[in-house]
Each structure stands twice: as structure tokens, then as C-alpha cells.
Amino acid sequence: CQPISHGFANENYKIITTVGNYLFRICKEQELKMIEYEIKLMHSLKQINFPTAYPIVRKDGNYISKSENKNIVIYEFKKGKEPELNKQTCHQIGKAIGQLTKIPNSREFKKKNVINLPDCLEMINNFPQTKCQYPTIFNNFENIIKQLYEALQVSLPQSVIHADLFPDNTLFDDNKLIAIIDFEEANYDNMLFDVGMTANGFCFIDNKLESQLLKILLEAYEQERKLSSLEKELLPDYIRWGAVGMAYWHLRHLINRPFAKQQSRVEELLARANYLNKEKRVKNLL
């Protein structure tokens, strides 16, 4: 048994056995129904040969085990590592999120995105009463949400999205995509959300947008699904939404207990969102 990573939501281990290697995941935050949702989604992903690590079924036909009141799922172990951010990796990720839009029976997977505007607004209203106070972060977050409010009201095409496609949720081997993993945040939302979030994961170096990487990601995505003119118009806002949305994800925890690593990440993401507000290259590119 070898520890792989202990993230905010899961603990992951590589299990080496005489019949192969497996990924042993302790789900620290997901509710049981959300794990079941993810496993059901995996079955549909198999129908389109989506590159991911699939769960291993138990002898009793179930996928979820219990240990000390914790839910555990064992997955295929895919050999690979986090990618470098370059043209090849951006191209393959762009095609993959485009392929994801082709999942069959996507309406069966209706589930609210954890990152959503109403919950962000509710958090803003509760800022004065939170246990931990971060005045600069709170003001910054509120201002960005106000700037994005109108754009986020526009109705756009929806389907299943991964919603958390960052390099640490992918496995590559020599710039070749092996698997996209961690579908625990997957949900049914605007497909443009996935494009904006993935751009945050793969098109920023030193917290600045690399327009050539974004161009390659978009070209690859459109080989699988064309963006509408409205989606192209709103993409800069959705890249900002990806940044501030991830900041919200971390803030949910920070307001109840301080954690220097998460606070630093929130500050980085909000700085990115402010930088993007002044960045013209995204609109020029589109």
C-alpha cells in the first residue's frame, strides 16, 4: 500500500497485489448518493470509450465498501503523471471535454453544480456572520460576482460536465492523455462552464493566461462540439467564473476554519479573475 495523495476531498492509495495494481480511494467528503451518482456516470462514460479510471465491482455486485463509517471505492490503477502545460496536453484535454458532451442520456445525470451563483450570493450575504473573517478576500469576491452576475443569467446549452478539470485530475504519459479522473464534482450544467474551468486548469502559467494554449484547447474542443456565437461571446466571463468559482469552493471551508494553503489559493484565484477583467487577448482571440 503506497499513499498517492491526500487532497481536500479524498485520500488515495496505490494497492499493489499479485493480480495487478489498483487505486484505493477513501471518500472523505462525498455523501453516499453522490458516490453512487459518480459510479452510474462511469457506466455511461464506458459507452463512449471515455479515457478514465473505472471502478472495480465487488463480488456481491456493489462498488462501495464501508470501513469505520467511511465510504471506499476501488478503481483501475492508471499509470501516468500530471502533465506539463503545453500544446499537446491542451489539445488532448480540449478533445476530451468535447467528447464528454456526447455522453448518452445526459439528462439522467441532472445534478446541481456545487459552484453556482445562488450559493455564491448566499455566502456573500453571510460574510458578516462567518466564524473566520477575511475582509479583503470578501470584498474582492463580492465585486467579481457583481461583475459576472448578468453574464451568468444567460441561458446556454447544457449537458454532463466534469467541472474540475485541472492537471492534478488527469494522468498523462509523455504528453499522451491516459485518463481523466475524479468525477466527484461532475454535474449537469452549461457546457461552457467546463470550457472555462478547464482553461483555468490548462491555459495559465504563473497565474497569467497563455492565449496560444487557450486557442489550441478551443480548436480541439470544437473538433467534437462547435461553440455557438453566444458561447464565444461569454467565454471570457466563464473563464473568470471558473476562477472565482474555485475560490468559492475553497471559501466554503475557510469561513469556518483557517487554513493557510487554501487561503493562498483563494487569493491567487481572485487575483486571476481581476487580471482577466483587464485582459483583452481572450476577446481578441475569439
DOZARO-866890 format. One record per residue (C-alpha): residue in one letter; y, z, x. Coordinates in pm, whole numbers, padded with zeros to 5 digits, always signed. Layout:
<atoms>
AYZX...
</atoms>
This chain:
<atoms>
C+00000+00000+00000Q+00332-00109+00150P+00674-00040-00006I+00875-00358-00059S+01193-00243-00229H+01327+00047-00430G+01604-00106-00636F+01820+00035-00910A+01567-00056-01180N+01220-00078-01016E+01001+00037-00733N+00792-00243-00583Y+00489-00223-00357K+00260-00475-00194I-00102-00383-00262I-00350-00527-00011T-00709-00546-00138T-01035-00709-00036V-00986-00973-00308G-00620-01056-00249N-00269-00915-00244Y-00073-00802-00548L+00270-00673-00644F+00262-00322-00793R+00579-00252-00995I+00687+00086-01130C+00939+00019-01407K+01195+00298-01381E+01445+00184-01645Q+01284-00069-01880E+01166+00051-02218L+00810-00041-02316K+00922-00304-02570M+01133-00474-02303I+00836-00494-02066E+00630-00644-02349Y+00911-00896-02411E+00904-00998-02045I+00526-01044-02045K+00541-01258-02359L+00810-01467-02193M+00583-01515-01890H+00324-01682-02115S+00583-01939-02228L+00701-01996-01871K+00345-02096-01780Q+00368-02383-02029I+00646-02545-01825N+00493-02452-01487F+00795-02243-01401P+00790-02106-01045T+00746-01730-01083A+00501-01447-01015Y+00287-01397-01325P+00148-01061-01443I-00220-00980-01396V-00416-00890-01710R-00629-00575-01717K-00996-00582-01812D-00903-00446-02156G-00668-00739-02218N-00347-00542-02167Y-00088-00588-01893I+00082-00248-01885S-00064+00064-01724K+00060+00423-01751S+00090+00681-01476E+00284+01006-01503N+00478+00869-01802K+00581+00561-01605N+00500+00202-01701I+00335-00010-01434V+00266-00383-01422I+00072-00565-01152Y+00184-00918-01064E+00069-01202-00845F+00195-01150-00493K+00401-01445-00377K+00465-01472-00005G+00826-01550+00073K+01162-01400+00152E+01523-01401+00039P+01681-01739+00109E+01973-01839+00321L+02263-01973+00116N+02264-02344+00194K+02247-02687+00030Q+01867-02689-00001T+01836-02347-00165C+02127-02415-00403H+01970-02745-00509Q+01635-02586-00589I+01788-02294-00777G+02005-02531-00980K+01700-02732-01086A+01508-02415-01170I+01769-02273-01408G+01796-02617-01564Q+01418-02622-01610L+01433-02279-01773T+01636-02427-02061K+01327-02631-02157I+01113-02328-02240P+00926-02387-02569N+01006-02180-02878S+01309-02025-02711R+01429-01878-03042E+01128-01646-03037F+01291-01464-02749K+01614-01360-02915K+01734-01050-02738K+02087-00930-02672N+02224-00975-02324V+02282-00637-02160I+02606-00788-02032N+02808-00863-02343L+03172-00849-02447P+03146-00586-02728D+02978-00335-02495C+03238-00402-02225L+03515-00333-02477E+03342-00016-02592M+03317+00104-02232I+03689+00038-02184N+03768+00248-02491N+03556+00531-02350F+03703+00525-01999P+03937+00825-02063Q+03639+01044-02157T+03388+00946-01889K+03243+01210-01661C+03347+01026-01344Q+03692+00874-01318Y+03785+00563-01115P+04142+00476-01228T+04189+00170-01007I+03849+00025-01099F+03903+00097-01470N+04244-00074-01479N+04117-00372-01285F+03811-00411-01508E+04017-00390-01828N+04269-00650-01709I+03997-00902-01621I+03821-00855-01956K+04150-00919-02136Q+04197-01240-01938L+03848-01363-02030Y+03848-01249-02392E+03948-01578-02553A+03709-01793-02348L+03416-01566-02434Q+03473-01616-02808V+03388-01989-02790S+03051-02091-02939L+02825-02261-02682P+02460-02385-02668Q+02208-02104-02629S+01854-02057-02501V+01649-01818-02289I+01828-01727-01966H+01724-01529-01659A+02068-01358-01647D+02025-01202-01300L+01958-01486-01059F+02063-01351-00722P+01888-01421-00389D+01701-01089-00400N+01534-01208-00721T+01395-01520-00554L+01134-01597-00290F+01166-01893-00053D+00961-02027+00235D+01153-02246+00479N+01418-02333+00216K+01146-02413-00040L+01152-02217-00367I+00828-02023-00415A+00917-01805-00713I+01196-01666-00928I+01111-01307-01009D+01240-01005-01204F+01283-01138-01558E+01360-00789-01690E+01719-00889-01778A+01610-01218-01943N+01756-01269-02289Y+01882-01528-02539D+02245-01619-02472N+02480-01901-02377M+02310-02122-02121L+02642-02137-01938F+02604-01765-01865D+02307-01842-01639V+02504-02111-01456G+02796-01876-01397M+02578-01584-01289T+02366-01800-01058A+02682-01939-00900N+02775-01579-00819G+02440-01531-00654F+02416-01852-00452C+02761-02002-00402F+02960-01717-00247I+02979-01635+00122D+03185-01335+00233N+03286-01296-00132K+03455-01640-00137L+03337-01941-00334E+03186-02228-00133S+03273-02526-00352Q+03018-02758-00187L+02735-02517-00270L+02858-02498-00629K+02873-02877-00650I+02512-02907-00533L+02394-02637-00773L+02562-02811-01067E+02430-03155-00974A+02074-03018-00957Y+02114-02832-01287E+02234-03149-01461Q+01922-03333-01349E+01745-03108-01603R+02022-03049-01860K+02368-03202-01890L+02663-02970-01934S+02895-03056-02222S+03263-03122-02155L+03343-02786-02318E+03096-02607-02092K+03253-02769-01787E+03595-02659-01905L+03477-02299-01947L+03261-02278-01635P+03536-02120-01417D+03570-01845-01677Y+03194-01796-01686I+03174-01763-01309R+03434-01487-01340W+03237-01343-01634G+02927-01330-01412A+03117-01127-01153V+03280-00882-01395G+02958-00864-01598M+02766-00747-01295A+03043-00496-01229Y+02989-00369-01585W+02613-00336-01520H+02684-00102-01228L+02970+00081-01401R+02735+00194-01679H+02574+00419-01419L+02880+00505-01213I+03070+00658-01504N+02801+00927-01528R+02729+00993-01163P+02892+00885-00837F+02701+00653-00605A+02891+00510-00310K+02676+00195-00280Q+02728+00099-00644Q+03099+00180-00632S+03139-00050-00333R+02952-00326-00517V+03177-00289-00824E+03489-00312-00610E+03351-00624-00439L+03271-00795-00772L+03610-00716-00925A+03784-00845-00613R+03582-01165-00654A+03684-01201-01018N+04051-01161-00924Y+04014-01412-00642L+03856-01663-00881N+04152-01630-01118K+04369-01786-00848E+04106-02026-00715K+04176-02388-00814R+03883-02556-00641V+03641-02483-00925K+03852-02671-01178N+03922-02949-00930L+03551-02983-00864L+03476-03026-01235
</atoms>
